[in-house]
Amino acid sequence: MTIHQALESVPRKQYMAESHFQLLKYADELQSITAKKSASGRLKQADLDVGKM
């Protein structure tokens, strides 16, 4: 199960807790991803123009 699938499978009230759990669980693999890169990916996924920010 991917992080995205895990987050989609929990009730909305548990989303933040599951998000933190997944980040801790995969911390070693996510070490090279910066906050800017992560946020940029989420903005693009939401069809927002990252270049205007």
C-alpha positions in Angstrom: 0.0 0.0 0.0 1.4 3.4 -0.9 1.2 6.5 1.3 -1.4 8.0 -0.9 -3.6 4.8 -0.7 -3.2 4.7 3.1 -4.3 8.3 3.4 -7.3 7.7 1.2 -8.4 4.7 3.2 -8.8 6.5 6.6 -11.7 8.6 7.8 -11.2 12.4 7.5 -10.8 12.8 11.3 -7.8 10.4 11.2 -6.1 11.9 8.2 -3.6 14.0 10.0 -2.6 11.2 12.4 -2.2 8.8 9.5 -0.2 11.3 7.5 2.3 11.7 10.4 2.4 8.0 10.9 3.3 7.4 7.2 5.9 10.1 7.3 7.6 8.5 10.3 7.2 5.0 8.8 9.0 6.0 5.5 11.3 8.7 6.9 14.4 7.1 5.6 13.0 6.8 2.0 11.6 10.3 2.1 14.9 11.9 3.4 15.8 13.4 0.0 12.4 15.1 -0.6 12.3 18.7 0.5 9.3 20.5 1.9 9.2 22.7 -1.2 9.3 19.7 -3.5 6.5 18.0 -1.6 4.3 21.1 -1.5 5.0 21.7 -5.2 3.8 18.1 -6.0 0.6 18.6 -4.0 -0.1 22.0 -5.7 0.4 20.5 -9.2 -1.9 17.6 -8.2 -4.6 20.1 -7.3 -4.1 21.8 -10.7 -2.7 25.0 -9.2 0.0 27.0 -11.1 3.1 26.7 -8.9 5.0 29.2 -11.1 2.7 32.0 -10.0 3.7 31.6 -6.3 
